[in-house]
Amino acid sequence: MRVVDQLPHPTFRIQLFHFGSNYLVEIEAGPMKQTYRYPTDRFPSPTAVWATVTPEFLERVRVHFNSMYQDWMATWPPKE
C-alpha cells in the first residue's frame, strides 16, 4: 500500500492510498479512523476519487465520527 495524495482539511487528516486494484480514502479524527474503498475499474484516477469527497460527504463522515466516539466512550468504565 502506498500513499498517493493527501487532501488538506482543517478537521480531518485525509489520505489517499493505492492498494492492489483499489484506492483507499482514509479519514482520521482523533482516535477514530474511517476507510473507504474505491475500485480502480470504476475510479481510474486520484482525481476521480477526490471528486467524491465533497463537503456534504465530509459532513456525513463527521456525524459518523461523533457516533463512533460516543459508542467507544460508552464502553469505558466510570472514573473512580
Protein Blocks (a to p, Z undefined) as FASTA:
>chain_A
ZZfbdcddfkbccddddehjaccddddehjbccdddddfklmmbfklmmmmmcfklmmmm
mmmmmmmmmmmmmmpccdZZ
